[in-house]
Amino acid sequence: TITSTSSPIPFLAQTYGPIAAPANSLTEIVTPIAGWSSITNPQAGITGRNQETDAELRIRRAQSLHSQGAATVEAIRSRLLQEVPGVASVTVFENVTMTQDPISIVFSTNFVAGTSAQVNLDANNIGTATYVSSSLQVMNDIASILLAQPEISAVTVGGTGNRELTIDMNDGQEVDIDFNLAGAGAPTYTESGGRPPKSFEAVVEGGSDADVALKIWQLKPAGIQTFGNTHVVITDSQGNAQGIDFTRATPVYIWVLVTLTLNPQETFPANGQELVSEAILAYGDTLGIGIDVIIQRVQAVCFSVPGIASATVQLARTLDLSTTPAYVSTDIDIGETEISVWDLSRINVSI
């Protein structure tokens, strides 16, 4: 007896713009449909974009000057942007040396009591660092575990809050490093770099995996390997299976708190707070892969609305929407394989 069945169905958003739809986030049936009992999206949706501005058009024109080429960094980037539907932002990195690039690992928050990090090298557990006295102690323990491996020549702890590891390999070595993080409040992490010798990495926002992979195969130099966190197998014109790797930009969710002081000599619109929020969102949506969020620029766009004497801005970043944001009054660093994601629901403007 069959009591229920499921079927994949393509959906389109009713609202234009860069609206993120992470996997398994669309679970509510807003308009009841006879026979439907549940819904979910097993894969992340393709993020859209707003209407192109004049400034974006001029940038696209400059990029299109490379669109007839292939096999170069500029041509690969330009043609991914121009020829793959849905692609909104691309950055291409290459490693022209005979050694693996340094690996950069950035943890989202400090380690706290009760948390630990199991360190894996090439899928093998090589040790666990457990919180004893401080987050820096955990980071130094991770560095010591990695330094004990013959493939690794140096590990440096640094960055904001000492939450970044920079890992160098010995000549001729190539490794994969990842972590199993445990405990309530354990941080997440992002990894960049680590490109093998004579390889390139395309970091892409938007477009389908299949379309992006096929275009990279058509453009890449012969004999040069691709690199990234997304692996797709395509079939070439000779019927052979070809594995293509590229990187999906890691979304960094941006949170904004703004406190306005009004200028009594000017008229502040009745919907001024909403206009300030929309101006901040419009600025955020112009930022592509690897572009830092500059707090003074967020502050500056507030003054596009009349009647404001001063604006105090605080920013926060999280790697998921369930994490409580920790606001700061400084710029937000965006890694080379990350992209900032903005939404009106995370922009709070008060007077």
Number of C-alpha atoms within 10 A of each C-alpha: 3 4 4 8 7 9 5 9 6 5 8 8 11 6 9 12 13 17 17 16 15 16 12 13 15 14 10 10 12 6 6 9 8 6 7 11 11 9 15 13 17 12 11 13 21 19 19 19 16 13 9 10 10 9 10 12 11 12 11 15 14 12 17 18 13 17 19 10 15 18 16 15 19 17 21 25 26 26 22 26 25 17 13 17 13 19 21 19 19 23 23 20 17 19 17 14 12 13 19 23 21 19 19 19 20 21 19 18 18 18 26 19 15 13 20 24 23 17 21 18 16 11 12 11 14 14 16 17 20 24 18 13 10 13 21 17 15 23 25 17 18 23 20 15 18 22 18 12 12 10 17 18 15 16 21 16 18 14 11 11 13 17 21 20 22 18 22 22 22 13 12 11 16 18 15 11 17 18 17 13 20 14 14 12 15 20 20 17 16 16 20 19 21 23 25 24 19 16 21 23 24 26 26 27 27 22 20 14 18 13 17 25 25 19 16 21 19 13 19 20 15 9 8 12 17 24 22 19 13 13 16 16 15 17 12 12 7 6 8 10 12 14 15 23 23 22 22 19 24 22 21 21 19 22 21 25 18 20 15 19 13 16 13 10 9 11 13 15 12 8 8 17 20 17 16 23 22 17 18 23 20 15 14 18 16 14 16 20 22 19 17 17 21 13 18 13 13 23 18 14 18 25 16 13 16 15 18 20 13 15 19 17 22 18 22 20 25 20 20 13 12 7 11 10 18 12 14 15 13 14 16 18 16 19 21 20 27 26 26 27 22 24 20 13 9 17 19 16 20 12 10
